Amino acid sequence: MPVLRININGRYYDITCEKNKQKYVLELSKYFDQKVKDFSVKLKNVDHSRLLVLTGILLSEELNNIMKDKSKVDNPYGKNYKLEVEDLKQKQSEASSIVKNKIDKLISRIQPLTK
């Protein structure tokens, strides 16, 4: 695996990546570096490791928002239909059980009359 030297906020890190992915990883590291720098301007006197963690959390939030927005496009009403279907299946099962019990009771009442 190739070893890349990336620069994040003035510090160098040697990382490995898959062959033929070096350019992509370098682009990602530049994006991350810029986010760290932007964040460091807003938060003065924050140590480097904490700055990296906070930037990671910020990027996670951005990713989460993108995923939510995509979900709204795929599902404009914001409903979780999978959960709704599971709930309906449960209700249908309960209703079937009630009907079955009532039919069994009717059968038990009718049987003595047919003898």
mmCIF file of the C-alpha atoms, coordinates in Angstrom:
data_MODEL
# 
_entry.id   MODEL 
# 
loop_
_atom_site.group_PDB 
_atom_site.id 
_atom_site.type_symbol 
_atom_site.label_atom_id 
_atom_site.label_alt_id 
_atom_site.label_comp_id 
_atom_site.label_asym_id 
_atom_site.label_entity_id 
_atom_site.label_seq_id 
_atom_site.pdbx_PDB_ins_code 
_atom_site.Cartn_x 
_atom_site.Cartn_y 
_atom_site.Cartn_z 
_atom_site.occupancy 
_atom_site.B_iso_or_equiv 
_atom_site.pdbx_formal_charge 
_atom_site.auth_seq_id 
_atom_site.auth_comp_id 
_atom_site.auth_asym_id 
_atom_site.auth_atom_id 
_atom_site.pdbx_PDB_model_num 
ATOM 1   C CA . MET A 1 1   ? 0.000   0.000   0.000  1.00 0.00 ? 1   MET A CA 1 
ATOM 2   C CA . PRO A 1 2   ? 1.314   3.449   -0.853 1.00 0.00 ? 2   PRO A CA 1 
ATOM 3   C CA . VAL A 1 3   ? 2.266   5.798   1.970  1.00 0.00 ? 3   VAL A CA 1 
ATOM 4   C CA . LEU A 1 4   ? 1.069   9.388   1.708  1.00 0.00 ? 4   LEU A CA 1 
ATOM 5   C CA . ARG A 1 5   ? 2.270   12.354  3.700  1.00 0.00 ? 5   ARG A CA 1 
ATOM 6   C CA . ILE A 1 6   ? -0.641  14.669  4.418  1.00 0.00 ? 6   ILE A CA 1 
ATOM 7   C CA . ASN A 1 7   ? -0.638  18.056  6.121  1.00 0.00 ? 7   ASN A CA 1 
ATOM 8   C CA . ILE A 1 8   ? -3.395  18.861  8.591  1.00 0.00 ? 8   ILE A CA 1 
ATOM 9   C CA . ASN A 1 9   ? -3.193  22.301  10.169 1.00 0.00 ? 9   ASN A CA 1 
ATOM 10  C CA . GLY A 1 10  ? 0.588   22.473  9.803  1.00 0.00 ? 10  GLY A CA 1 
ATOM 11  C CA . ARG A 1 11  ? 1.300   18.961  11.078 1.00 0.00 ? 11  ARG A CA 1 
ATOM 12  C CA . TYR A 1 12  ? 2.340   16.101  8.859  1.00 0.00 ? 12  TYR A CA 1 
ATOM 13  C CA . TYR A 1 13  ? 0.934   12.595  9.047  1.00 0.00 ? 13  TYR A CA 1 
ATOM 14  C CA . ASP A 1 14  ? 2.052   9.531   7.130  1.00 0.00 ? 14  ASP A CA 1 
ATOM 15  C CA . ILE A 1 15  ? -0.905  7.384   6.164  1.00 0.00 ? 15  ILE A CA 1 
ATOM 16  C CA . THR A 1 16  ? -1.454  4.423   3.879  1.00 0.00 ? 16  THR A CA 1 
ATOM 17  C CA . CYS A 1 17  ? -4.189  4.041   1.312  1.00 0.00 ? 17  CYS A CA 1 
ATOM 18  C CA . GLU A 1 18  ? -5.227  1.667   -1.422 1.00 0.00 ? 18  GLU A CA 1 
ATOM 19  C CA . LYS A 1 19  ? -3.273  1.728   -4.627 1.00 0.00 ? 19  LYS A CA 1 
ATOM 20  C CA . ASN A 1 20  ? -4.741  4.160   -7.187 1.00 0.00 ? 20  ASN A CA 1 
ATOM 21  C CA . LYS A 1 21  ? -6.600  6.057   -4.428 1.00 0.00 ? 21  LYS A CA 1 
ATOM 22  C CA . GLN A 1 22  ? -3.770  8.463   -3.555 1.00 0.00 ? 22  GLN A CA 1 
ATOM 23  C CA . LYS A 1 23  ? -5.222  11.436  -5.448 1.00 0.00 ? 23  LYS A CA 1 
ATOM 24  C CA . TYR A 1 24  ? -8.640  10.947  -3.865 1.00 0.00 ? 24  TYR A CA 1 
ATOM 25  C CA . VAL A 1 25  ? -7.177  10.623  -0.360 1.00 0.00 ? 25  VAL A CA 1 
ATOM 26  C CA . LEU A 1 26  ? -5.093  13.761  -0.901 1.00 0.00 ? 26  LEU A CA 1 
ATOM 27  C CA . GLU A 1 27  ? -8.218  15.661  -1.991 1.00 0.00 ? 27  GLU A CA 1 
ATOM 28  C CA . LEU A 1 28  ? -10.044 14.473  1.132  1.00 0.00 ? 28  LEU A CA 1 
ATOM 29  C CA . SER A 1 29  ? -7.103  15.449  3.348  1.00 0.00 ? 29  SER A CA 1 
ATOM 30  C CA . LYS A 1 30  ? -7.035  18.951  1.803  1.00 0.00 ? 30  LYS A CA 1 
ATOM 31  C CA . TYR A 1 31  ? -10.759 19.301  2.454  1.00 0.00 ? 31  TYR A CA 1 
ATOM 32  C CA . PHE A 1 32  ? -10.287 18.134  6.051  1.00 0.00 ? 32  PHE A CA 1 
ATOM 33  C CA . ASP A 1 33  ? -7.290  20.460  6.485  1.00 0.00 ? 33  ASP A CA 1 
ATOM 34  C CA . GLN A 1 34  ? -9.371  23.425  5.326  1.00 0.00 ? 34  GLN A CA 1 
ATOM 35  C CA . LYS A 1 35  ? -12.186 22.505  7.728  1.00 0.00 ? 35  LYS A CA 1 
ATOM 36  C CA . VAL A 1 36  ? -9.680  22.263  10.601 1.00 0.00 ? 36  VAL A CA 1 
ATOM 37  C CA . LYS A 1 37  ? -8.201  25.648  9.690  1.00 0.00 ? 37  LYS A CA 1 
ATOM 38  C CA . ASP A 1 38  ? -11.659 27.234  9.429  1.00 0.00 ? 38  ASP A CA 1 
ATOM 39  C CA . PHE A 1 39  ? -12.590 25.806  12.805 1.00 0.00 ? 39  PHE A CA 1 
ATOM 40  C CA . SER A 1 40  ? -9.304  26.917  14.402 1.00 0.00 ? 40  SER A CA 1 
ATOM 41  C CA . VAL A 1 41  ? -10.051 30.528  13.418 1.00 0.00 ? 41  VAL A CA 1 
ATOM 42  C CA . LYS A 1 42  ? -13.387 30.335  15.232 1.00 0.00 ? 42  LYS A CA 1 
ATOM 43  C CA . LEU A 1 43  ? -11.992 28.583  18.298 1.00 0.00 ? 43  LEU A CA 1 
ATOM 44  C CA . LYS A 1 44  ? -8.866  30.214  19.580 1.00 0.00 ? 44  LYS A CA 1 
ATOM 45  C CA . ASN A 1 45  ? -6.596  28.464  22.104 1.00 0.00 ? 45  ASN A CA 1 
ATOM 46  C CA . VAL A 1 46  ? -7.839  24.931  21.401 1.00 0.00 ? 46  VAL A CA 1 
ATOM 47  C CA . ASP A 1 47  ? -5.164  22.234  21.378 1.00 0.00 ? 47  ASP A CA 1 
ATOM 48  C CA . HIS A 1 48  ? -4.532  20.363  18.132 1.00 0.00 ? 48  HIS A CA 1 
ATOM 49  C CA . SER A 1 49  ? -6.004  16.994  19.120 1.00 0.00 ? 49  SER A CA 1 
ATOM 50  C CA . ARG A 1 50  ? -9.197  18.585  20.435 1.00 0.00 ? 50  ARG A CA 1 
ATOM 51  C CA . LEU A 1 51  ? -9.432  20.652  17.258 1.00 0.00 ? 51  LEU A CA 1 
ATOM 52  C CA . LEU A 1 52  ? -9.215  17.463  15.178 1.00 0.00 ? 52  LEU A CA 1 
ATOM 53  C CA . VAL A 1 53  ? -11.929 15.803  17.258 1.00 0.00 ? 53  VAL A CA 1 
ATOM 54  C CA . LEU A 1 54  ? -14.227 18.826  17.036 1.00 0.00 ? 54  LEU A CA 1 
ATOM 55  C CA . THR A 1 55  ? -13.697 19.031  13.276 1.00 0.00 ? 55  THR A CA 1 
ATOM 56  C CA . GLY A 1 56  ? -14.496 15.324  12.968 1.00 0.00 ? 56  GLY A CA 1 
ATOM 57  C CA . ILE A 1 57  ? -17.717 15.860  14.901 1.00 0.00 ? 57  ILE A CA 1 
ATOM 58  C CA . LEU A 1 58  ? -18.592 18.876  12.729 1.00 0.00 ? 58  LEU A CA 1 
ATOM 59  C CA . LEU A 1 59  ? -18.049 16.829  9.563  1.00 0.00 ? 59  LEU A CA 1 
ATOM 60  C CA . SER A 1 60  ? -20.126 13.996  11.027 1.00 0.00 ? 60  SER A CA 1 
ATOM 61  C CA . GLU A 1 61  ? -22.936 16.474  11.614 1.00 0.00 ? 61  GLU A CA 1 
ATOM 62  C CA . GLU A 1 62  ? -22.667 17.699  8.018  1.00 0.00 ? 62  GLU A CA 1 
ATOM 63  C CA . LEU A 1 63  ? -22.810 14.117  6.753  1.00 0.00 ? 63  LEU A CA 1 
ATOM 64  C CA . ASN A 1 64  ? -25.791 13.372  8.977  1.00 0.00 ? 64  ASN A CA 1 
ATOM 65  C CA . ASN A 1 65  ? -27.639 16.427  7.621  1.00 0.00 ? 65  ASN A CA 1 
ATOM 66  C CA . ILE A 1 66  ? -26.873 15.384  4.042  1.00 0.00 ? 66  ILE A CA 1 
ATOM 67  C CA . MET A 1 67  ? -28.212 11.909  4.749  1.00 0.00 ? 67  MET A CA 1 
ATOM 68  C CA . LYS A 1 68  ? -31.369 13.354  6.308  1.00 0.00 ? 68  LYS A CA 1 
ATOM 69  C CA . ASP A 1 69  ? -31.875 15.633  3.306  1.00 0.00 ? 69  ASP A CA 1 
ATOM 70  C CA . LYS A 1 70  ? -31.406 12.671  0.949  1.00 0.00 ? 70  LYS A CA 1 
ATOM 71  C CA . SER A 1 71  ? -33.905 10.711  3.021  1.00 0.00 ? 71  SER A CA 1 
ATOM 72  C CA . LYS A 1 72  ? -36.410 13.541  2.610  1.00 0.00 ? 72  LYS A CA 1 
ATOM 73  C CA . VAL A 1 73  ? -35.937 13.429  -1.159 1.00 0.00 ? 73  VAL A CA 1 
ATOM 74  C CA . ASP A 1 74  ? -36.400 9.653   -1.185 1.00 0.00 ? 74  ASP A CA 1 
ATOM 75  C CA . ASN A 1 75  ? -39.243 9.930   1.310  1.00 0.00 ? 75  ASN A CA 1 
ATOM 76  C CA . PRO A 1 76  ? -40.730 13.443  1.139  1.00 0.00 ? 76  PRO A CA 1 
ATOM 77  C CA . TYR A 1 77  ? -43.182 12.887  3.969  1.00 0.00 ? 77  TYR A CA 1 
ATOM 78  C CA . GLY A 1 78  ? -40.438 12.010  6.443  1.00 0.00 ? 78  GLY A CA 1 
ATOM 79  C CA . LYS A 1 79  ? -42.174 8.848   7.567  1.00 0.00 ? 79  LYS A CA 1 
ATOM 80  C CA . ASN A 1 80  ? -40.385 5.663   8.320  1.00 0.00 ? 80  ASN A CA 1 
ATOM 81  C CA . TYR A 1 81  ? -42.549 3.341   6.271  1.00 0.00 ? 81  TYR A CA 1 
ATOM 82  C CA . LYS A 1 82  ? -40.626 0.256   7.337  1.00 0.00 ? 82  LYS A CA 1 
ATOM 83  C CA . LEU A 1 83  ? -41.639 0.855   10.950 1.00 0.00 ? 83  LEU A CA 1 
ATOM 84  C CA . GLU A 1 84  ? -45.183 1.638   9.852  1.00 0.00 ? 84  GLU A CA 1 
ATOM 85  C CA . VAL A 1 85  ? -45.405 -1.636  7.918  1.00 0.00 ? 85  VAL A CA 1 
ATOM 86  C CA . GLU A 1 86  ? -44.066 -3.579  10.901 1.00 0.00 ? 86  GLU A CA 1 
ATOM 87  C CA . ASP A 1 87  ? -46.646 -1.878  13.131 1.00 0.00 ? 87  ASP A CA 1 
ATOM 88  C CA . LEU A 1 88  ? -49.443 -2.750  10.701 1.00 0.00 ? 88  LEU A CA 1 
ATOM 89  C CA . LYS A 1 89  ? -48.259 -6.368  10.547 1.00 0.00 ? 89  LYS A CA 1 
ATOM 90  C CA . GLN A 1 90  ? -48.338 -6.531  14.350 1.00 0.00 ? 90  GLN A CA 1 
ATOM 91  C CA . LYS A 1 91  ? -51.852 -5.041  14.487 1.00 0.00 ? 91  LYS A CA 1 
ATOM 92  C CA . GLN A 1 92  ? -53.042 -7.436  11.766 1.00 0.00 ? 92  GLN A CA 1 
ATOM 93  C CA . SER A 1 93  ? -51.600 -10.373 13.689 1.00 0.00 ? 93  SER A CA 1 
ATOM 94  C CA . GLU A 1 94  ? -53.335 -9.247  16.891 1.00 0.00 ? 94  GLU A CA 1 
ATOM 95  C CA . ALA A 1 95  ? -56.638 -8.754  15.039 1.00 0.00 ? 95  ALA A CA 1 
ATOM 96  C CA . SER A 1 96  ? -56.327 -12.227 13.457 1.00 0.00 ? 96  SER A CA 1 
ATOM 97  C CA . SER A 1 97  ? -55.710 -13.726 16.865 1.00 0.00 ? 97  SER A CA 1 
ATOM 98  C CA . ILE A 1 98  ? -58.828 -12.052 18.285 1.00 0.00 ? 98  ILE A CA 1 
ATOM 99  C CA . VAL A 1 99  ? -60.958 -13.254 15.362 1.00 0.00 ? 99  VAL A CA 1 
ATOM 100 C CA . LYS A 1 100 ? -59.564 -16.787 15.701 1.00 0.00 ? 100 LYS A CA 1 
ATOM 101 C CA . ASN A 1 101 ? -60.393 -16.840 19.422 1.00 0.00 ? 101 ASN A CA 1 
ATOM 102 C CA . LYS A 1 102 ? -63.959 -15.651 18.750 1.00 0.00 ? 102 LYS A CA 1 
ATOM 103 C CA . ILE A 1 103 ? -64.437 -18.277 16.029 1.00 0.00 ? 103 ILE A CA 1 
ATOM 104 C CA . ASP A 1 104 ? -63.108 -20.975 18.380 1.00 0.00 ? 104 ASP A CA 1 
ATOM 105 C CA . LYS A 1 105 ? -65.594 -19.855 21.060 1.00 0.00 ? 105 LYS A CA 1 
ATOM 106 C CA . LEU A 1 106 ? -68.470 -19.912 18.564 1.00 0.00 ? 106 LEU A CA 1 
ATOM 107 C CA . ILE A 1 107 ? -67.462 -23.393 17.409 1.00 0.00 ? 107 ILE A CA 1 
ATOM 108 C CA . SER A 1 108 ? -67.339 -24.615 20.994 1.00 0.00 ? 108 SER A CA 1 
ATOM 109 C CA . ARG A 1 109 ? -70.849 -23.209 21.572 1.00 0.00 ? 109 ARG A CA 1 
ATOM 110 C CA . ILE A 1 110 ? -72.278 -24.597 18.291 1.00 0.00 ? 110 ILE A CA 1 
ATOM 111 C CA . GLN A 1 111 ? -70.822 -28.124 18.594 1.00 0.00 ? 111 GLN A CA 1 
ATOM 112 C CA . PRO A 1 112 ? -73.015 -29.179 21.518 1.00 0.00 ? 112 PRO A CA 1 
ATOM 113 C CA . LEU A 1 113 ? -76.104 -28.041 19.582 1.00 0.00 ? 113 LEU A CA 1 
ATOM 114 C CA . THR A 1 114 ? -75.279 -30.248 16.589 1.00 0.00 ? 114 THR A CA 1 
ATOM 115 C CA . LYS A 1 115 ? -75.141 -33.495 18.619 1.00 0.00 ? 115 LYS A CA 1 
# 
